[in-house]
Structure formats: structure tokens, C-alpha cells
Amino acid sequence: MVGQRYPQLEKRFSRSLKFSLDIDDRYYRMNTRPNYECKLYIGSVHHRTNKPFFQPDVEVFCGEVQKDYEFIVPIRITPTTFISSTNYREGGWEIAAIDYPKLDFSPKQIRLFMLHLADKLLTQFKQNTICVIDNETIEMIT
């Protein structure tokens, strides 16, 4: 894709993890590495009270967990819907962390944080299960 938009870059693009580009008299530094993403899925119903909770509650709680952890792994929270046939439908969220190139966390560190976050969410919002998924494995926390 880079070569199509900027053919002059094809020759200069290297396989190194860090490289720089000179495009339209602007200088860009790039840092690339293999993709890693770890996600967890949580429903929106408190399973003891059967009452819903909402995204702002999840956002505030996740921020508190991040703050109390030994380092902060940035996350994104995306609404989703869980459907099972025609008799079950529940809103919820996908919470994901990526190996953000500006930070120097290993996939293992990111996964351990996400497992920690899943455990805290499970307790706080009284969930039956939370699934933690990455490129290789899926783990169901109960």
C-alpha cells in the first residue's frame, strides 16, 4: 500500500523495526512490531440482582484498576451484543488492549493485565463468566 501511494518509498522501506520516511518534505519516524491484541468480553447485567449496569460504570472501574496496577495498559471499550438463538440477547462490551508501539509491554504483560482486569470485573459486576481472548488462546474466567 505504501508503494502505491508513495512509489519512492518502496526502495527505502526496510525490514527493520524502526525506520523513517521523508514524504512531502515532512519527516516521519515509524516504529513497527508484530501485532498483538488481547480482548475480554463482559455482559451488562449484574447476575445477583439482574439489574443492568452501564458503560460509564465500566469505564470508571477500568480506570481504577489501571491506576492500581503496576503499570497502565491502555484499553478500548466497545459496545457489543451477545445473541444465542432467538431466546437470549444481552448487551455488553468488548474491552481490548493492543501492543501499542509507543509503549514497551510484552504480549505476556498485556495478557496478564487483561486477566487481572477480567478477575476484577467479574467480582465488581457479579458476572458468571468473562472470556479473555488473544491471537492464540481463549480463557473463560468463572
C-alpha positions as a Markdown table, in Angstrom:
| # | Residue | x | y | z |
|---|---|---|---|---|
| 1 | Met | 0.0 | 0.0 | 0.0 |
| 2 | Val | 2.8 | 2.4 | 0.8 |
| 3 | Gly | 4.4 | 1.7 | -2.6 |
| 4 | Gln | 1.1 | 2.5 | -4.4 |
| 5 | Arg | 0.6 | 5.9 | -2.8 |
| 6 | Tyr | 4.3 | 6.8 | -2.5 |
| 7 | Pro | 6.3 | 4.8 | -5.1 |
| 8 | Gln | 9.5 | 6.5 | -3.9 |
| 9 | Leu | 9.2 | 4.7 | -0.6 |
| 10 | Glu | 9.3 | 1.2 | -2.0 |
| 11 | Lys | 13.1 | 1.4 | -2.3 |
| 12 | Arg | 13.6 | 2.9 | 1.1 |
| 13 | Phe | 11.3 | 0.7 | 3.1 |
| 14 | Ser | 13.4 | -1.7 | 5.2 |
| 15 | Arg | 12.5 | -4.8 | 7.2 |
| 16 | Ser | 13.9 | -3.2 | 10.4 |
| 17 | Leu | 11.6 | -2.5 | 13.2 |
| 18 | Lys | 12.3 | 1.3 | 13.2 |
| 19 | Phe | 12.7 | 3.4 | 10.1 |
| 20 | Ser | 12.0 | 6.9 | 8.9 |
| 21 | Leu | 10.2 | 8.3 | 5.9 |
| 22 | Asp | 10.6 | 11.6 | 4.1 |
| 23 | Ile | 7.2 | 12.4 | 2.5 |
| 24 | Asp | 6.3 | 15.8 | 1.0 |
| 25 | Asp | 9.1 | 17.5 | 2.9 |
| 26 | Arg | 7.8 | 16.1 | 6.2 |
| 27 | Tyr | 9.8 | 13.6 | 8.2 |
| 28 | Tyr | 8.0 | 10.7 | 9.8 |
| 29 | Arg | 9.5 | 8.1 | 12.2 |
| 30 | Met | 7.8 | 4.8 | 12.4 |
| 31 | Asn | 8.0 | 2.0 | 15.0 |
| 32 | Thr | 6.5 | -1.3 | 14.0 |
| 33 | Arg | 6.4 | -4.7 | 15.5 |
| 34 | Pro | 4.2 | -7.8 | 15.2 |
| 35 | Asn | 0.5 | -7.3 | 16.0 |
| 36 | Tyr | -0.8 | -8.4 | 19.4 |
| 37 | Glu | -4.3 | -7.8 | 20.7 |
| 38 | Cys | -6.0 | -9.2 | 23.8 |
| 39 | Lys | -9.7 | -8.8 | 24.4 |
| 40 | Leu | -12.2 | -9.6 | 27.1 |
| 41 | Tyr | -16.0 | -9.8 | 26.9 |
| 42 | Ile | -18.4 | -8.8 | 29.6 |
| 43 | Gly | -22.1 | -8.7 | 29.7 |
| 44 | Ser | -24.2 | -5.7 | 31.1 |
| 45 | Val | -26.4 | -7.5 | 33.7 |
| 46 | His | -25.4 | -7.9 | 37.3 |
| 47 | His | -26.1 | -11.6 | 37.8 |
| 48 | Arg | -27.1 | -11.3 | 41.5 |
| 49 | Thr | -29.6 | -8.5 | 41.1 |
| 50 | Asn | -30.5 | -8.9 | 37.4 |
| 51 | Lys | -30.1 | -5.2 | 37.1 |
| 52 | Pro | -28.2 | -3.7 | 34.2 |
| 53 | Phe | -25.0 | -1.6 | 34.6 |
| 54 | Phe | -23.8 | 0.9 | 32.0 |
| 55 | Gln | -20.6 | 1.8 | 30.1 |
| 56 | Pro | -19.7 | 4.8 | 32.3 |
| 57 | Asp | -19.6 | 2.4 | 35.3 |
| 58 | Val | -17.3 | 0.0 | 33.4 |
| 59 | Glu | -15.1 | 2.9 | 32.2 |
| 60 | Val | -14.6 | 4.3 | 35.7 |
| 61 | Phe | -13.9 | 0.9 | 37.2 |
| 62 | Cys | -11.4 | 0.0 | 34.5 |
| 63 | Gly | -9.6 | 3.3 | 35.1 |
| 64 | Glu | -9.4 | 2.5 | 38.8 |
| 65 | Val | -8.0 | -1.0 | 38.0 |
| 66 | Gln | -5.4 | 0.6 | 35.6 |
| 67 | Lys | -4.4 | 3.1 | 38.2 |
| 68 | Asp | -3.9 | 0.5 | 40.9 |
| 69 | Tyr | -1.9 | -1.9 | 38.6 |
| 70 | Glu | 1.9 | -1.7 | 38.5 |
| 71 | Phe | 1.8 | -0.1 | 35.0 |
| 72 | Ile | -1.0 | 1.3 | 32.8 |
| 73 | Val | -2.0 | -0.7 | 29.7 |
| 74 | Pro | -4.3 | 1.4 | 27.5 |
| 75 | Ile | -7.6 | -0.2 | 26.6 |
| 76 | Arg | -10.6 | 0.5 | 24.4 |
| 77 | Ile | -14.2 | -0.3 | 25.3 |
| 78 | Thr | -16.6 | -1.1 | 22.5 |
| 79 | Pro | -20.3 | -1.9 | 22.9 |
| 80 | Thr | -21.4 | -5.4 | 21.6 |
| 81 | Thr | -24.4 | -7.6 | 21.7 |
| 82 | Phe | -24.4 | -11.3 | 22.7 |
| 83 | Ile | -27.0 | -13.4 | 20.9 |
| 84 | Ser | -27.8 | -17.0 | 21.4 |
| 85 | Ser | -30.7 | -18.2 | 19.0 |
| 86 | Thr | -33.9 | -16.2 | 19.4 |
| 87 | Asn | -34.3 | -16.5 | 23.2 |
| 88 | Tyr | -31.2 | -14.7 | 24.5 |
| 89 | Arg | -29.9 | -11.3 | 23.8 |
| 90 | Glu | -27.7 | -9.2 | 26.1 |
| 91 | Gly | -25.7 | -6.0 | 25.6 |
| 92 | Gly | -22.2 | -5.8 | 26.8 |
| 93 | Trp | -18.7 | -4.7 | 25.9 |
| 94 | Glu | -15.5 | -5.9 | 24.3 |
| 95 | Ile | -12.6 | -4.5 | 26.2 |
| 96 | Ala | -9.3 | -4.7 | 24.2 |
| 97 | Ala | -5.7 | -3.9 | 24.7 |
| 98 | Ile | -3.1 | -3.8 | 21.9 |
| 99 | Asp | 0.6 | -3.9 | 21.8 |
| 100 | Tyr | 0.8 | -0.1 | 21.3 |
| 101 | Pro | 4.2 | 0.7 | 19.7 |
| 102 | Lys | 4.8 | 3.7 | 21.8 |
| 103 | Leu | 4.8 | 1.5 | 24.9 |
| 104 | Asp | 7.2 | -1.3 | 25.7 |
| 105 | Phe | 5.0 | -4.1 | 27.0 |
| 106 | Ser | 5.3 | -7.7 | 26.0 |
| 107 | Pro | 2.3 | -9.7 | 24.9 |
| 108 | Lys | 2.6 | -11.6 | 28.2 |
| 109 | Gln | 2.4 | -8.4 | 30.2 |
| 110 | Ile | -0.6 | -7.3 | 28.3 |
| 111 | Arg | -2.3 | -10.7 | 28.7 |
| 112 | Leu | -1.6 | -10.8 | 32.5 |
| 113 | Phe | -3.1 | -7.3 | 32.8 |
| 114 | Met | -6.2 | -8.4 | 30.9 |
| 115 | Leu | -6.6 | -11.5 | 33.1 |
| 116 | His | -6.3 | -9.3 | 36.2 |
| 117 | Leu | -8.8 | -6.8 | 34.8 |
| 118 | Ala | -11.2 | -9.7 | 34.0 |
| 119 | Asp | -10.9 | -11.0 | 37.5 |
| 120 | Lys | -11.7 | -7.6 | 39.0 |
| 121 | Leu | -14.6 | -7.0 | 36.6 |
| 122 | Leu | -16.0 | -10.5 | 37.4 |
| 123 | Thr | -16.1 | -9.6 | 41.1 |
| 124 | Gln | -17.3 | -6.0 | 40.8 |
| 125 | Phe | -20.1 | -6.6 | 38.4 |
| 126 | Lys | -21.0 | -10.1 | 39.6 |
| 127 | Gln | -20.6 | -11.8 | 36.2 |
| 128 | Asn | -20.9 | -15.6 | 35.7 |
| 129 | Thr | -18.1 | -15.7 | 33.2 |
| 130 | Ile | -15.7 | -13.4 | 31.3 |
| 131 | Cys | -13.8 | -14.6 | 28.3 |
| 132 | Val | -10.2 | -13.4 | 27.7 |
| 133 | Ile | -9.1 | -13.9 | 24.1 |
| 134 | Asp | -5.8 | -13.3 | 22.3 |
| 135 | Asn | -4.3 | -14.4 | 19.0 |
| 136 | Glu | -3.7 | -17.9 | 20.3 |
| 137 | Thr | -5.9 | -18.8 | 23.3 |
| 138 | Ile | -9.3 | -18.2 | 24.8 |
| 139 | Glu | -9.7 | -18.5 | 28.6 |
| 140 | Met | -13.0 | -18.4 | 30.4 |
| 141 | Ile | -12.9 | -16.9 | 33.8 |
| 142 | Thr | -15.6 | -18.0 | 36.2 |
